[in-house]
């Protein structure tokens, strides 16, 4: 049996030795998450590389519903969606379409300030829709 760890290839490895190698060096083979389209790496690969859906969607929606009038800091939104700066705005629009909060051409968010920091909040007209969607999601 041959085993490859990074650039190192080991031949004639017993199962016990393989278990020890996996315990010592991990089972992922040292691979890094793939880069996003355009060659840019996500801000936080553990969050951004999830492919959407599931826990991150529920957490972000809960943050928006809980912070209804105040909003959610742009930095927090960016970390959850794996974007930073100007790209955050487009990422939350895509996210809103994916979870069914908005349709094409409708922007469900408005910019606001949370203290001295940039933030986003769901428009009051769509807040009830967000609450009903968050009721069906499990964080």
NUZAMI-550133 format. One record per residue (C-alpha): residue number from 1; residue in one letter; x, y, z. Coordinates in steps of 0.5 Angstrom, whole numbers. Example, Ala and Ser with C-alpha at 12.3 -4.5 7.8 and 13.67 -1.06 7.14 Angstrom:
<seq 1; type A; px 25; py -9; pz 16>
<seq 2; type S; px 27; py -2; pz 14>
% end
This chain:
<seq 1; type X; px 0; py 0; pz 0>
<seq 2; type X; px 2; py 7; pz -2>
<seq 3; type X; px 1; py 13; pz 2>
<seq 4; type X; px 2; py 20; pz 0>
<seq 5; type X; px 2; py 26; pz 5>
<seq 6; type X; px 3; py 32; pz 2>
<seq 7; type X; px 9; py 31; pz -3>
<seq 8; type X; px 12; py 25; pz 1>
<seq 9; type X; px 10; py 18; pz -1>
<seq 10; type X; px 11; py 12; pz 3>
<seq 11; type X; px 10; py 5; pz 1>
<seq 12; type X; px 9; py -1; pz 5>
<seq 13; type X; px 5; py 2; pz 10>
<seq 14; type X; px 2; py -3; pz 15>
<seq 15; type X; px -5; py -1; pz 18>
<seq 16; type X; px -3; py 1; pz 25>
<seq 17; type X; px 3; py 5; pz 22>
<seq 18; type X; px -3; py 9; pz 17>
<seq 19; type X; px -7; py 10; pz 23>
<seq 20; type X; px -1; py 13; pz 27>
<seq 21; type X; px 1; py 17; pz 21>
<seq 22; type X; px -7; py 20; pz 21>
<seq 23; type X; px -7; py 21; pz 28>
<seq 24; type X; px 0; py 25; pz 28>
<seq 25; type X; px -1; py 29; pz 21>
<seq 26; type X; px -9; py 29; pz 20>
<seq 27; type X; px -13; py 26; pz 15>
<seq 28; type X; px -14; py 31; pz 10>
<seq 29; type X; px -7; py 31; pz 7>
<seq 30; type X; px -6; py 38; pz 8>
<seq 31; type X; px -10; py 40; pz 2>
<seq 32; type X; px -13; py 47; pz 3>
<seq 33; type X; px -20; py 49; pz 1>
<seq 34; type X; px -21; py 51; pz -7>
<seq 35; type X; px -20; py 59; pz -9>
<seq 36; type X; px -27; py 62; pz -11>
<seq 37; type X; px -28; py 64; pz -18>
<seq 38; type X; px -23; py 70; pz -20>
<seq 39; type X; px -18; py 67; pz -16>
<seq 40; type X; px -19; py 70; pz -10>
<seq 41; type X; px -19; py 66; pz -3>
<seq 42; type X; px -25; py 67; pz 2>
<seq 43; type X; px -24; py 71; pz 8>
<seq 44; type X; px -25; py 65; pz 13>
<seq 45; type X; px -25; py 58; pz 9>
<seq 46; type X; px -28; py 55; pz 15>
<seq 47; type X; px -34; py 59; pz 14>
<seq 48; type X; px -34; py 61; pz 7>
<seq 49; type X; px -33; py 54; pz 4>
<seq 50; type X; px -39; py 51; pz 6>
<seq 51; type X; px -42; py 52; pz 0>
<seq 52; type X; px -48; py 56; pz 3>
<seq 53; type X; px -54; py 53; pz 6>
<seq 54; type X; px -55; py 50; pz 13>
<seq 55; type X; px -52; py 53; pz 20>
<seq 56; type X; px -49; py 59; pz 17>
<seq 57; type X; px -56; py 61; pz 13>
<seq 58; type X; px -60; py 60; pz 20>
<seq 59; type X; px -55; py 64; pz 24>
<seq 60; type X; px -55; py 70; pz 19>
<seq 61; type X; px -62; py 70; pz 19>
<seq 62; type X; px -63; py 70; pz 26>
<seq 63; type X; px -58; py 76; pz 27>
<seq 64; type X; px -62; py 80; pz 22>
<seq 65; type X; px -69; py 78; pz 25>
<seq 66; type X; px -66; py 80; pz 32>
<seq 67; type X; px -63; py 86; pz 30>
<seq 68; type X; px -69; py 88; pz 26>
<seq 69; type X; px -69; py 96; pz 27>
<seq 70; type X; px -61; py 96; pz 29>
<seq 71; type X; px -58; py 92; pz 24>
<seq 72; type X; px -52; py 87; pz 24>
<seq 73; type X; px -45; py 90; pz 23>
<seq 74; type X; px -42; py 89; pz 16>
<seq 75; type X; px -36; py 86; pz 19>
<seq 76; type X; px -40; py 80; pz 22>
<seq 77; type X; px -44; py 79; pz 15>
<seq 78; type X; px -38; py 79; pz 11>
<seq 79; type X; px -35; py 74; pz 16>
<seq 80; type X; px -41; py 69; pz 16>
<seq 81; type X; px -41; py 70; pz 8>
<seq 82; type X; px -34; py 70; pz 7>
<seq 83; type X; px -34; py 77; pz 3>
<seq 84; type X; px -30; py 83; pz 5>
<seq 85; type X; px -31; py 90; pz 4>
<seq 86; type X; px -36; py 92; pz -2>
<seq 87; type X; px -37; py 85; pz -4>
<seq 88; type X; px -41; py 84; pz 2>
<seq 89; type X; px -47; py 88; pz -1>
<seq 90; type X; px -47; py 83; pz -7>
<seq 91; type X; px -46; py 77; pz -2>
<seq 92; type X; px -52; py 79; pz 2>
<seq 93; type X; px -56; py 80; pz -4>
<seq 94; type X; px -55; py 73; pz -7>
<seq 95; type X; px -56; py 70; pz 0>
<seq 96; type X; px -63; py 73; pz 0>
<seq 97; type X; px -65; py 70; pz -6>
<seq 98; type X; px -62; py 63; pz -4>
<seq 99; type X; px -66; py 63; pz 2>
<seq 100; type X; px -72; py 66; pz -1>
<seq 101; type X; px -72; py 73; pz 2>
<seq 102; type X; px -72; py 77; pz -4>
<seq 103; type X; px -73; py 76; pz -12>
<seq 104; type X; px -69; py 78; pz -18>
<seq 105; type X; px -68; py 86; pz -18>
<seq 106; type X; px -71; py 87; pz -11>
<seq 107; type X; px -66; py 89; pz -5>
<seq 108; type X; px -68; py 87; pz 2>
<seq 109; type X; px -63; py 91; pz 5>
<seq 110; type X; px -62; py 98; pz 7>
<seq 111; type X; px -55; py 101; pz 10>
<seq 112; type X; px -55; py 103; pz 17>
<seq 113; type X; px -50; py 105; pz 22>
<seq 114; type X; px -49; py 101; pz 29>
<seq 115; type X; px -46; py 106; pz 33>
<seq 116; type X; px -40; py 108; pz 29>
<seq 117; type X; px -40; py 102; pz 24>
<seq 118; type X; px -43; py 100; pz 18>
<seq 119; type X; px -49; py 95; pz 18>
<seq 120; type X; px -54; py 93; pz 14>
<seq 121; type X; px -62; py 91; pz 16>
<seq 122; type X; px -68; py 88; pz 13>
<seq 123; type X; px -73; py 93; pz 10>
<seq 124; type X; px -79; py 94; pz 15>
<seq 125; type X; px -83; py 91; pz 9>
<seq 126; type X; px -80; py 84; pz 9>
<seq 127; type X; px -78; py 83; pz 16>
<seq 128; type X; px -85; py 79; pz 17>
<seq 129; type X; px -82; py 75; pz 11>
<seq 130; type X; px -75; py 74; pz 15>
<seq 131; type X; px -79; py 72; pz 21>
<seq 132; type X; px -83; py 67; pz 18>
<seq 133; type X; px -77; py 64; pz 14>
<seq 134; type X; px -73; py 64; pz 20>
<seq 135; type X; px -78; py 60; pz 24>
<seq 136; type X; px -77; py 54; pz 19>
<seq 137; type X; px -69; py 54; pz 20>
<seq 138; type X; px -66; py 50; pz 25>
<seq 139; type X; px -59; py 54; pz 27>
% end
